[in-house]
Amino acid sequence: MKSGKQRRAEISAKREKRAAKRKSQGKLPEPAPHRMIPVNDTLLAPNNSYGIPDFVRRGYYIDLPFCCIDCGIEEIWTGTQQKWWYEVAKGFAYSTAIRCRACRRKERERRDEARRTHLAGLAKKAAR
């Protein structure tokens, strides 16, 4: 079992590695201001927050840069992707993208495999 000091050192090393990788890949393209997708606040999922999200106050979605937490690649969460997430999929209004498409796919496959394994174990246990 690792101590807290050892774990913090590992986390710091991982962050430095990601930062170096980002620097080597170059700079992200700037979000295009002409790609402002209008918000339809009637389609948003209800939330019991005391404030309204920035995109609702602004009235449109803008492209937002983010860094994938798994692989460290910097990408842009486009306004159309945000519109789908918030209005069609009814995602939480204060959530943002944290994984790139490839890492989302890997995470989904990992989760599905874990679910299959768990259900197979339950079925085996019930059969006894």
VOGU-3710 file (C-alpha; in Angstrom, 3 decimals, decimal comma):
1> mksgkqrrae> 0,000/0,000/0,000  1,356/3,408/-0,955  1,587/6,372/1,325  -0,134/9,642/0,525  3,219/11,226/-0,255  4,033/8,501/-2,805  0,607/8,821/-4,404  0,925/12,613/-4,684  4,323/12,167/-6,334  2,775/9,753/-8,873
11> isakrekraa> -0,056/12,181/-9,612  2,390/15,071/-10,074  4,523/12,983/-12,431  1,463/12,015/-14,462  0,364/15,659/-14,738  3,825/16,750/-15,860  3,863/13,985/-18,466  0,486/15,117/-19,839  1,607/18,752/-19,925  4,753/17,812/-21,857
21> krksqgklpe> 2,668/15,773/-24,298  0,316/18,718/-24,850  3,235/21,057/-25,506  4,748/18,667/-28,034  1,462/18,344/-29,933  1,133/22,038/-30,551  -1,605/24,536/-29,901  -5,344/24,025/-30,281  -7,175/25,949/-32,950  -9,126/28,865/-31,522
31> paphrmipvn> -12,889/28,394/-31,214  -14,649/29,976/-34,158  -16,978/32,777/-33,016  -19,144/32,408/-36,131  -20,226/28,927/-35,003  -22,650/30,062/-32,335  -25,444/27,496/-32,037  -28,636/28,931/-30,459  -29,933/27,450/-27,184  -33,509/26,214/-26,876
41> dtllapnnsy> -33,907/26,372/-23,096  -37,325/24,673/-23,183  -35,618/21,417/-24,237  -33,070/21,388/-21,399  -33,411/18,864/-18,592  -34,832/20,440/-15,433  -32,359/21,127/-12,645  -32,784/22,556/-9,175  -29,887/24,968/-9,353  -29,832/28,497/-7,976
51> gipdfvrrgy> -28,307/29,872/-11,157  -28,524/29,346/-14,854  -25,637/27,922/-16,892  -23,447/30,304/-18,892  -24,639/29,019/-22,262  -28,286/29,719/-21,344  -27,446/33,218/-20,118  -25,432/33,793/-23,313  -28,183/32,348/-25,522  -25,908/30,228/-27,692
61> yidlpfccid> -23,345/27,430/-27,514  -19,709/28,122/-28,358  -16,926/25,649/-29,070  -15,096/24,781/-25,832  -11,576/23,331/-25,685  -10,923/20,506/-23,214  -8,168/18,045/-22,371  -8,984/14,307/-22,288  -8,426/12,953/-18,775  -7,291/9,552/-20,065
71> cgieeiwtgt> -4,903/10,254/-22,945  -4,211/13,983/-22,487  -5,117/14,989/-26,038  -6,627/18,442/-26,340  -9,845/18,601/-28,328  -12,774/20,923/-28,861  -16,330/20,214/-27,696  -18,300/21,784/-30,526  -21,519/23,736/-30,157  -23,487/21,106/-32,077
81> qqkwwyevak> -22,187/18,359/-29,762  -23,173/20,473/-26,743  -26,637/21,095/-28,208  -27,143/17,351/-28,660  -25,884/16,570/-25,130  -27,955/19,178/-23,305  -31,151/19,251/-25,403  -31,521/15,811/-26,982  -29,768/13,509/-24,502  -30,993/15,679/-21,573
91> gfaystairc> -27,517/15,791/-19,990  -26,911/17,687/-16,741  -26,597/21,397/-17,518  -23,340/21,830/-15,587  -21,490/18,840/-17,101  -18,778/19,186/-19,743  -16,781/16,870/-21,990  -13,820/15,167/-20,291  -12,901/12,334/-22,699  -12,131/12,246/-26,418
101> racrrkerer> -14,191/10,000/-28,678  -11,642/7,163/-28,691  -11,349/7,132/-24,891  -15,141/7,312/-24,502  -15,439/4,256/-26,738  -12,785/2,379/-24,711  -14,471/3,323/-21,420  -17,864/2,188/-22,748  -16,393/-1,162/-23,859  -14,645/-1,617/-20,488
111> rdearrthla> -17,879/-0,868/-18,624  -19,905/-3,237/-20,833  -17,377/-6,033/-20,331  -17,445/-5,517/-16,557  -21,247/-5,652/-16,628  -21,204/-8,885/-18,685  -18,726/-10,470/-16,279  -20,788/-9,418/-13,273  -24,041/-10,747/-14,742  -22,365/-14,018/-15,749
121> glakkaar> -21,159/-14,432/-12,166  -24,641/-13,765/-10,818  -26,164/-16,278/-13,245  -23,575/-18,883/-12,240  -24,283/-18,260/-8,572  -28,057/-18,523/-9,120  -27,642/-21,793/-11,042  -26,019/-23,485/-8,029
//
